């Protein structure tokens, strides 16, 4: 009986993880620009994608992490402060990512929430060369983490790199180094958890959502 109960708990946990998966669809925002702005963005090396996120969100709190692969070693960092509660209220949400050259050897990557007055959720600086591109991941990820977007080269191929092959490979970013020997890249993942509203012990609470945005709790 104990083994059956354990198996059931594992199955239930797996179903919960699957239920929290986020499906991501991509639109290259540069394609919708006017000719003048498209040429300007290309001249400046600006890349921008709109991400449409679909899933059973139902008021869950979203957390976004940055994960860097450097010589096969992965490090990660939370990009939203603990007091920021980014609430995914609908079954469809939208995020915009933009990458802009910064100095000689860095890229500024920012994430915006257009449904709340284009609020900037975070801005990140990565010290990578400009031979990489902002790229769709096209993968469901593993467990409760869903890759959103990456800044990377493609698969090494005959002295060059194959970007489309990496896009369509179906391999999640954690495995790019192991399978394709791709190194020096960054990707961003989103995970969902039940939101915990502020209480009297919370010094400040900032809610980011379509409704009730900028609600704060100050002790």
C-alpha positions in Angstrom: 0.0 0.0 0.0 2.9 2.3 0.8 4.5 1.8 -2.6 1.1 2.5 -4.3 0.6 5.7 -2.3 4.2 6.8 -3.2 3.5 6.1 -6.9 0.3 8.1 -6.7 2.1 11.1 -5.1 4.7 11.0 -7.8 2.0 10.9 -10.5 0.1 13.8 -8.9 3.3 15.8 -8.6 4.1 15.2 -12.3 0.6 16.2 -13.3 0.9 19.4 -11.3 4.2 20.2 -12.9 2.7 19.6 -16.4 -0.3 21.8 -15.5 2.0 24.6 -14.7 3.9 24.4 -18.0 3.8 27.5 -20.2 3.5 27.4 -23.9 5.4 30.2 -25.6 4.8 31.6 -29.1 7.1 34.2 -30.7 6.6 37.2 -33.0 9.6 39.1 -34.3 8.6 42.7 -33.6 11.1 44.1 -36.0 9.0 42.6 -38.8 6.1 44.9 -38.0 8.1 48.1 -38.0 7.9 50.7 -40.7 10.7 50.6 -43.3 12.4 53.5 -41.7 12.3 52.1 -38.2 13.3 48.6 -39.5 16.4 50.1 -41.1 17.2 52.1 -38.0 16.9 49.0 -35.7 19.1 47.0 -38.1 21.7 49.8 -38.2 21.7 49.9 -34.4 21.7 46.1 -34.0 18.4 46.1 -32.0 16.5 42.8 -31.8 13.0 42.5 -30.3 10.5 39.7 -29.8 7.0 39.6 -28.5 6.3 36.4 -26.5 2.7 35.1 -26.1 2.4 32.9 -23.0 -0.4 30.4 -22.8 -1.3 28.2 -19.8 -3.5 27.7 -16.8 -2.2 30.7 -14.9 -5.3 31.6 -12.7 -3.6 34.2 -10.6 -0.2 32.4 -10.2 2.9 34.4 -9.4 5.6 34.3 -12.1 9.3 34.3 -11.4 11.9 34.9 -14.1 15.5 33.7 -13.8 18.6 34.4 -15.8 20.8 31.3 -16.5 24.3 31.6 -17.9 26.4 28.9 -19.4 30.1 29.6 -19.1 32.6 26.9 -20.0 29.9 24.3 -19.3 29.1 25.7 -15.8 25.6 27.0 -15.2 24.9 29.9 -12.9 21.5 31.5 -12.3 20.0 34.7 -10.8 16.5 35.8 -9.9 15.5 38.9 -11.9 12.4 40.0 -10.0 12.8 41.1 -6.4 11.0 39.2 -3.7 8.6 42.1 -3.1 7.6 42.2 -6.8 4.6 40.0 -7.4 4.1 39.5 -11.2 0.7 38.0 -11.3 -0.3 36.0 -14.3 -4.1 36.5 -14.3 -5.3 35.3 -17.7 -4.8 32.2 -19.7 -2.9 34.3 -22.2 -0.2 36.8 -21.3 2.3 38.8 -23.2 6.0 39.8 -22.7 8.3 41.8 -24.9 12.1 41.2 -24.9 14.5 43.6 -26.5 18.3 43.3 -27.0 20.4 46.4 -27.6 24.2 46.6 -28.1 25.9 48.2 -25.1 29.5 49.4 -25.3 32.1 47.4 -27.1 31.4 43.9 -25.8 28.0 43.9 -24.0 24.3 43.6 -24.7 21.4 45.2 -22.7 18.4 42.9 -22.6 15.1 44.2 -21.2 11.7 42.6 -20.6 8.5 44.6 -20.8 5.0 43.9 -19.8 2.9 45.7 -22.5 -0.4 45.0 -20.8 0.5 47.3 -17.9 1.6 50.4 -19.7 4.8 48.7 -21.1 6.2 48.4 -17.6 9.8 47.2 -17.6 10.0 44.1 -15.5 13.8 44.0 -15.6 16.9 45.1 -17.4 20.0 42.9 -17.7 23.5 43.4 -19.1 25.3 40.4 -20.6 29.0 40.7 -21.5 28.9 38.7 -24.7 30.1 39.4 -28.3 27.6 40.6 -30.9 27.9 37.5 -33.1 25.1 36.0 -31.0 21.5 36.8 -31.5 18.3 37.0 -29.4 16.6 33.6 -30.2 13.4 31.7 -29.7 13.8 28.5 -27.7 10.8 26.5 -29.0 10.9 24.0 -26.2 8.7 23.2 -23.2 11.6 22.9 -20.8 11.9 20.5 -17.9 9.8 20.5 -14.7 8.3 23.8 -13.7 10.9 25.9 -15.6 9.9 27.1 -19.1 12.6 28.7 -21.2 11.5 32.0 -22.6 14.2 33.3 -24.9 18.0 33.0 -25.3 21.0 35.1 -26.4 23.3 32.6 -28.2 25.1 31.5 -31.3 23.8 28.6 -33.3 25.2 25.1 -33.7 28.8 25.1 -34.9 28.8 24.0 -38.6 31.6 24.0 -41.2 33.4 27.0 -39.6 30.2 28.9 -39.1 27.0 28.6 -36.9 23.6 27.2 -37.8 20.9 29.3 -36.0 17.9 27.7 -37.6 19.1 24.2 -36.6 19.3 25.2 -33.0 15.8 26.9 -33.1 14.2 23.8 -34.5 16.2 21.2 -32.6 13.7 20.7 -29.8 16.6 20.6 -27.4 16.1 22.7 -24.3 18.9 25.3 -23.5 20.3 23.4 -20.5 21.4 20.7 -23.0 23.0 22.9 -25.7 26.5 22.7 -24.2 26.4 19.0 -23.8 24.8 18.2 -27.1 26.3 20.8 -29.4 29.3 22.2 -27.5 27.7 25.7 -27.6 29.2 27.8 -24.8 28.9 31.4 -23.5 25.2 31.9 -23.8 22.4 33.1 -21.6 18.7 32.2 -21.4 15.8 33.2 -19.4 13.2 30.9 -17.8 9.9 31.5 -16.1 8.3 29.4 -13.3 4.9 29.7 -11.7 3.8 29.4 -8.1 0.8 30.3 -6.1 0.9 33.9 -5.1 1.3 34.8 -1.5 -0.2 38.3 -0.8 1.4 40.7 1.5 0.8 40.5 5.2 1.7 42.7 8.2 5.3 41.4 8.2 5.9 42.4 4.6 7.6 45.8 4.4 6.6 46.4 0.8 4.6 44.6 -1.8 4.4 45.6 -5.4 1.8 43.9 -7.6 2.4 43.8 -11.3 -0.8 42.7 -13.2 -3.4 43.9 -15.6 -5.8 44.7 -12.7 -4.8 46.2 -9.4 -1.3 47.1 -10.7 1.1 49.0 -8.5 -0.8 48.0 -5.4 1.7 48.3 -2.5 1.8 47.4 1.1 4.1 49.5 3.4 4.6 48.5 7.0 
